[in-house]
Amino acid sequence: MTTAEPLLDVRDLRTAFLTDDGIVGAVDGVSFSLDAGRTLGIVGESGCGKSVTNLTIMGLNPKTARVSGQALLRGEDLLQAAPRRLREIRGNEIAMIFQDPMTSLNPVHRIGDQLVEAVLLHNDISHAEAKARALESLEEVGIPQAARRIDDYPHQFSGGMRQRVMIAMALINDPDVLIADEPTTALDVTTQAQIISLIAQLQKEHGTAVIIITHDLGVVAEIADEIVVMYAARVVERGPVDELFERPSHPYTWGLLGSLPRLEADVERLAQIPGQPPSLLAPPRGCRFNPRCPYAFQRCHDEDPTLIKVSGTDDHVQACFLDEGTKAREAAKTLSAAAA
């Protein structure tokens, strides 16, 4: 365990949205930290609060959002920063790769112009110097014939190439923290592997801390140092990647691991988590996973579980009332089925 102050320290983060139907608690008490040069994976089903957590950190939620808690970047609380200060931080100290590069890139501006704009926004240099940096960035992310393609428009690039452009734009000012929100969505398997490999390679070269948001545990297994598992706006398990994969301790994590497809397995034998995630307008009382959990008992319906340490560990925590013996047996079954 590190004793130094983390680069990014998120504490009891809460985000709620006022809708016509009521208040949606999209993020409810999320906490985690990230050290320089490390990678944190945030996993969970769609709608569990992964993206909203990071949009809140970036200050990109609608003005109507109700936000509380802290998001400390080198001790500076981003949630309390003035809009002008946030604009200085975004793209310079902390940057984000969004899910869909086609909608993130301006379709009527050339790729090079958009990269140059990102450089000039945070640096007092000439247009020529900014364009040289843009070209270097495109070459770094593996855009073929970058000198020619820098003047192309987004629609002239494939999905994988557009994602590379987004990575170039995010890293062009050498930020301390890179947030990648489902960076492989809608890409074929080969391109997904290339994008994940590229992020890992550039992270090593730049020393950037990375948060990768995904619903795929297989993706974070390759790249992450630590994993946060979210369900219904809350963290249900958090720990080092090896520890979490070897000793998963929450029934929801078992479900995610059991649903991973494997080349040698019959597709019909894939495990499924029954039911659907709850509405965040009116989440269930007690443990929010209890309507879908085969192990739930009365306490799970009456009390909210809090994150506690997994026995014998320092930094692996989970929120479940099951006893350690049951967890060990069920985790072993999950891992045995996964290896079969």
C-alpha positions as CSV (number, residue, x, y, z in Angstrom):
1,M,0.0,0.0,0.0
2,T,1.3,3.4,-0.9
3,T,1.5,6.1,1.8
4,A,2.0,9.0,-0.6
5,E,-0.9,11.3,-1.5
6,P,-2.7,9.9,-4.6
7,L,-2.8,11.9,-7.8
8,L,-6.6,11.7,-7.9
9,D,-8.6,11.1,-4.8
10,V,-12.4,10.8,-5.1
11,R,-14.3,10.8,-1.8
12,D,-18.0,10.1,-1.2
13,L,-19.0,11.4,-4.7
14,R,-22.7,11.8,-5.2
15,T,-24.5,13.0,-8.3
16,A,-28.3,13.4,-8.7
17,F,-30.5,14.6,-11.5
18,L,-33.9,16.2,-11.2
19,T,-36.3,14.8,-13.7
20,D,-40.0,15.0,-14.4
21,D,-40.4,11.7,-12.6
22,G,-38.3,12.5,-9.6
23,I,-34.7,12.6,-8.4
24,V,-32.3,10.1,-10.0
25,G,-29.3,9.3,-7.8
26,A,-26.9,8.4,-10.6
27,V,-23.8,8.2,-8.3
28,D,-24.2,7.4,-4.6
29,G,-21.2,7.6,-2.3
30,V,-18.4,6.5,-4.7
31,S,-14.8,6.6,-3.5
32,F,-11.5,5.6,-5.0
33,S,-8.0,6.9,-5.6
34,L,-5.5,6.7,-8.4
35,D,-1.7,7.1,-8.3
36,A,0.5,8.5,-11.0
37,G,1.2,6.0,-13.8
38,R,-1.4,3.5,-12.6
39,T,-4.6,2.2,-14.2
40,L,-8.0,1.9,-12.6
41,G,-10.7,-0.1,-14.3
42,I,-14.4,0.8,-13.5
43,V,-16.7,-2.0,-14.5
44,G,-20.5,-2.7,-14.4
45,E,-23.6,-2.9,-16.5
46,S,-25.0,0.0,-18.5
47,G,-26.6,2.6,-16.2
48,C,-24.7,1.8,-13.1
49,G,-23.0,5.2,-12.8
50,K,-19.6,4.6,-14.4
51,S,-19.7,7.4,-16.9
52,V,-21.6,9.8,-14.7
53,T,-18.9,9.4,-12.1
54,N,-16.2,10.5,-14.5
55,L,-18.3,13.2,-16.1
56,T,-18.8,14.6,-12.6
57,I,-15.0,14.6,-12.0
58,M,-14.5,16.4,-15.3
59,G,-17.3,19.0,-14.5
60,L,-19.2,18.0,-17.6
61,N,-22.6,17.3,-16.1
62,P,-25.6,19.6,-16.8
63,K,-25.9,22.6,-14.5
64,T,-29.0,21.1,-13.0
65,A,-27.0,18.2,-11.5
66,R,-26.7,18.1,-7.7
67,V,-23.1,17.2,-6.8
68,S,-21.4,16.6,-3.5
69,G,-18.3,15.0,-2.2
70,Q,-14.7,15.6,-3.3
71,A,-12.6,14.9,-6.4
72,L,-9.1,16.0,-5.4
73,L,-6.5,16.3,-8.2
74,R,-3.2,16.9,-6.4
75,G,-5.2,18.2,-3.5
76,E,-7.3,20.6,-5.6
77,D,-11.0,19.9,-5.4
78,L,-12.3,19.8,-8.9
79,L,-15.9,20.0,-7.7
80,Q,-15.3,23.4,-6.1
81,A,-13.2,24.8,-9.0
82,A,-14.5,27.8,-10.8
83,P,-15.6,27.3,-14.5
84,R,-12.5,29.1,-15.8
85,R,-10.2,27.0,-13.7
86,L,-12.0,23.8,-14.9
87,R,-11.4,24.8,-18.5
88,E,-7.7,25.2,-17.8
89,I,-7.6,21.7,-16.2
90,R,-9.7,19.8,-18.8
91,G,-7.6,18.7,-21.7
92,N,-4.4,19.8,-20.0
93,E,-4.1,18.1,-16.6
94,I,-7.0,15.6,-17.0
95,A,-8.4,14.5,-20.4
96,M,-11.2,12.1,-21.6
97,I,-11.7,9.8,-24.5
98,F,-15.5,9.5,-25.1
99,Q,-17.5,6.5,-26.3
100,D,-18.3,7.6,-29.8
101,P,-15.5,9.4,-31.6
102,M,-17.7,10.3,-34.6
103,T,-19.9,12.5,-32.3
104,S,-17.0,13.7,-30.3
105,L,-15.1,15.1,-33.4
106,N,-16.5,18.1,-35.2
107,P,-17.6,16.7,-38.6
108,V,-17.1,20.0,-40.5
109,H,-13.5,20.7,-39.3
110,R,-10.4,18.9,-40.5
111,I,-8.7,16.6,-38.0
112,G,-5.5,18.7,-37.9
113,D,-7.4,21.9,-37.1
114,Q,-9.2,20.2,-34.2
115,L,-5.8,19.0,-32.8
116,V,-4.2,22.4,-33.3
117,E,-7.1,24.0,-31.4
118,A,-6.6,21.7,-28.5
119,V,-2.9,22.6,-28.4
120,L,-3.4,26.4,-28.7
121,L,-6.1,26.4,-26.0
122,H,-3.5,25.5,-23.4
123,N,-0.1,26.6,-24.8
124,D,1.3,29.9,-25.8
125,I,2.9,28.8,-29.1
126,S,2.6,29.6,-32.8
127,H,0.2,27.9,-35.1
128,A,3.1,26.2,-37.0
129,E,4.4,24.8,-33.7
130,A,1.0,23.5,-32.8
131,K,0.5,21.8,-36.1
132,A,3.9,20.2,-35.8
133,R,2.8,18.8,-32.4
134,A,-0.5,17.6,-33.9
135,L,1.3,15.8,-36.7
136,E,3.7,14.2,-34.1
137,S,0.7,13.1,-32.1
138,L,-1.0,11.4,-35.0
139,E,2.1,9.6,-35.9
140,E,2.5,8.5,-32.2
141,V,-1.0,6.8,-32.3
142,G,-0.2,5.0,-35.5
143,I,-2.2,6.9,-38.1
144,P,-0.7,5.8,-41.5
145,Q,0.5,8.7,-43.8
146,A,-0.2,11.2,-41.0
147,A,1.3,14.1,-42.9
148,R,-1.3,13.7,-45.6
149,R,-4.3,12.6,-43.4
150,I,-3.9,15.5,-41.0
151,D,-6.0,17.5,-43.5
152,D,-8.8,14.9,-43.8
153,Y,-12.2,15.2,-42.2
154,P,-13.5,12.7,-39.5
155,H,-15.8,10.9,-41.9
156,Q,-12.8,9.9,-44.0
157,F,-11.4,7.8,-41.1
158,S,-12.6,4.3,-40.0
159,G,-14.0,3.8,-36.6
160,G,-10.7,2.5,-35.3
161,M,-8.7,5.4,-36.8
162,R,-11.2,7.9,-35.4
163,Q,-10.6,6.4,-32.0
164,R,-6.9,6.8,-32.5
165,V,-7.4,10.4,-33.3
166,M,-9.4,10.9,-30.1
167,I,-6.5,9.3,-28.1
168,A,-4.1,11.7,-29.9
169,M,-6.3,14.6,-28.9
170,A,-6.6,13.5,-25.3
171,L,-2.8,13.0,-24.9
172,I,-1.6,16.0,-27.0
173,N,-1.1,18.2,-24.0
174,D,0.4,15.3,-21.9
175,P,-2.2,15.2,-19.2
176,D,-1.6,13.6,-15.8
177,V,-4.9,11.7,-15.9
178,L,-6.6,10.1,-18.9
179,I,-10.2,8.9,-18.6
180,A,-11.2,6.4,-21.4
181,D,-15.0,5.9,-21.4
182,E,-15.7,2.6,-23.2
183,P,-12.9,3.2,-25.7
184,T,-13.6,0.0,-27.7
185,T,-17.3,0.3,-28.1
186,A,-18.6,-0.6,-31.6
187,L,-15.1,-1.7,-32.7
188,D,-14.3,-5.2,-34.0
189,V,-12.3,-7.5,-31.8
190,T,-9.0,-7.0,-33.6
191,T,-9.3,-3.2,-33.4
192,Q,-10.4,-3.4,-29.8
193,A,-7.2,-5.2,-28.9
194,Q,-5.1,-2.7,-30.9
195,I,-6.8,0.3,-29.1
196,I,-6.2,-1.3,-25.6
197,S,-2.6,-2.1,-26.5
198,L,-2.1,1.5,-27.8
199,I,-3.5,3.0,-24.6
200,A,-1.2,0.8,-22.4
201,Q,1.8,1.6,-24.6
202,L,1.2,5.4,-24.5
203,Q,0.6,5.3,-20.8
204,K,4.1,3.8,-20.2
205,E,5.7,6.4,-22.5
206,H,3.9,9.4,-21.0
207,G,3.6,8.1,-17.4
208,T,-0.1,9.0,-17.5
209,A,-2.6,7.7,-14.9
210,V,-5.5,6.0,-16.6
211,I,-9.2,5.4,-15.7
212,I,-10.8,2.9,-18.1
213,I,-14.6,2.6,-18.0
214,T,-16.1,-0.6,-19.4
215,H,-18.7,-3.3,-18.9
216,D,-16.1,-5.9,-19.9
217,L,-14.0,-7.5,-17.1
218,G,-11.8,-9.1,-19.8
219,V,-10.6,-5.7,-21.0
220,V,-9.6,-4.4,-17.6
221,A,-7.9,-7.8,-16.8
222,E,-5.3,-6.9,-19.4
223,I,-4.6,-3.3,-18.6
224,A,-5.8,-2.4,-15.0
225,D,-3.9,-2.4,-11.7
226,E,-7.0,-2.0,-9.7
227,I,-10.7,-2.6,-10.4
228,V,-13.8,-0.8,-9.1
229,V,-17.1,-2.8,-9.6
230,M,-20.2,-0.6,-9.6
231,Y,-23.8,-1.6,-9.3
232,A,-26.8,0.7,-9.2
233,A,-24.8,3.9,-8.6
234,R,-22.6,2.3,-5.8
235,V,-19.3,0.6,-5.5
236,V,-19.9,-3.0,-4.4
237,E,-16.3,-4.3,-4.7
238,R,-12.8,-2.7,-5.1
239,G,-9.4,-4.2,-5.1
240,P,-6.1,-5.0,-7.0
241,V,-6.8,-6.7,-10.3
242,D,-5.1,-10.0,-9.4
243,E,-6.7,-10.2,-6.0
244,L,-10.1,-9.4,-7.3
245,F,-9.9,-12.1,-10.0
246,E,-8.5,-14.7,-7.7
247,R,-10.8,-13.9,-4.7
248,P,-14.0,-12.2,-6.0
249,S,-16.1,-11.5,-3.0
250,H,-19.4,-10.0,-4.2
251,P,-22.2,-12.0,-5.9
252,Y,-22.4,-9.3,-8.6
253,T,-18.7,-9.7,-9.4
254,W,-19.3,-13.5,-9.6
255,G,-22.0,-12.9,-12.1
256,L,-19.8,-10.6,-14.2
257,L,-17.0,-13.2,-14.2
258,G,-19.4,-16.0,-15.0
259,S,-20.8,-14.2,-18.0
260,L,-17.4,-13.7,-19.8
261,P,-17.4,-15.6,-23.1
262,R,-14.6,-18.1,-23.7
263,L,-13.4,-19.6,-27.0
264,E,-13.5,-23.1,-25.7
265,A,-16.9,-22.8,-24.0
266,D,-20.3,-23.6,-25.6
267,V,-22.1,-20.2,-26.0
268,E,-25.3,-21.8,-24.6
269,R,-23.5,-22.4,-21.3
270,L,-22.7,-18.8,-20.6
271,A,-23.9,-17.7,-17.1
272,Q,-26.5,-14.9,-16.9
273,I,-27.3,-12.6,-14.1
274,P,-31.1,-12.8,-13.7
275,G,-33.3,-9.8,-13.9
276,Q,-32.5,-6.2,-14.7
277,P,-30.7,-3.4,-12.8
278,P,-33.1,-1.4,-10.6
279,S,-34.5,2.1,-11.4
280,L,-32.4,4.7,-9.7
281,L,-35.5,6.7,-9.2
282,A,-36.6,4.2,-6.5
283,P,-33.8,1.7,-5.8
284,P,-34.6,-1.3,-3.6
285,R,-34.3,-1.1,0.1
286,G,-31.2,-2.7,1.6
287,C,-28.6,-4.1,-0.7
288,R,-29.4,-2.9,-4.2
289,F,-28.5,-6.2,-5.7
290,N,-30.8,-8.2,-3.5
291,P,-33.7,-8.6,-6.1
292,R,-31.2,-10.4,-8.5
293,C,-29.0,-12.2,-5.9
294,P,-29.6,-15.9,-5.4
295,Y,-27.9,-15.7,-2.0
296,A,-30.0,-12.8,-0.5
297,F,-31.5,-13.3,3.0
298,Q,-33.5,-11.0,5.2
299,R,-30.7,-8.8,6.3
300,C,-30.0,-8.0,2.7
301,H,-33.5,-6.5,2.4
302,D,-33.4,-4.6,5.6
303,E,-29.9,-3.0,5.7
304,D,-27.5,-1.2,3.4
305,P,-24.1,-3.1,3.3
306,T,-21.0,-0.9,3.6
307,L,-17.6,-1.6,2.1
308,I,-15.5,-3.7,4.4
309,K,-12.1,-5.4,4.0
310,V,-11.9,-8.9,2.6
311,S,-10.3,-11.1,5.3
312,G,-6.6,-11.3,5.0
313,T,-6.2,-8.3,2.7
314,D,-5.3,-4.6,3.0
315,D,-6.9,-3.0,0.0
316,H,-9.6,-5.4,-1.2
317,V,-13.0,-4.3,0.0
318,Q,-16.6,-5.5,-0.7
319,A,-20.2,-4.7,0.4
320,C,-21.9,-8.0,1.1
321,F,-23.4,-9.6,4.2
322,L,-22.5,-13.2,3.3
323,D,-20.0,-14.9,5.6
324,E,-16.4,-15.4,4.5
325,G,-16.8,-19.2,4.2
326,T,-19.8,-19.0,1.8
327,K,-17.9,-16.3,-0.3
328,A,-14.9,-18.5,-0.5
329,R,-16.9,-21.5,-1.7
330,E,-19.0,-19.6,-4.2
331,A,-15.9,-17.7,-5.6
332,A,-14.2,-21.0,-6.1
333,K,-17.2,-22.3,-8.0
334,T,-17.2,-19.2,-10.2
335,L,-13.5,-19.5,-10.9
336,S,-13.8,-23.2,-11.6
337,A,-16.6,-22.7,-14.0
338,A,-14.7,-19.9,-15.7
339,A,-11.7,-22.2,-16.2
340,A,-13.8,-25.1,-17.5
